[in-house]
């Protein structure tokens, strides 16, 4: 606040800098993690696990709004 000459306080408005909300979201990435699992010890399931990891890694990396936080696995 500023003091005016008559002793009355006045408010000075500071203009907002030009910033579009979409620009702010453009630089904020969502951290995304994948959860992959297999239910048996068979070789076929192991291939399924590898396919899941590859699929989710590729899917997350291709989205510019996402950042890979990790792959969580249960085997």
Secondary structure as GFF3:
##gff-version 3
##sequence-region A 1 75
A	DSSP	beta_strand	2	3	.	.	.	ID=ss1
A	DSSP	beta_strand	9	10	.	.	.	ID=ss2
A	DSSP	alpha_helix	21	26	.	.	.	ID=ss3
A	DSSP	beta_strand	30	37	.	.	.	ID=ss4
A	DSSP	alpha_helix	43	62	.	.	.	ID=ss5
A	DSSP	beta_strand	66	74	.	.	.	ID=ss6
###
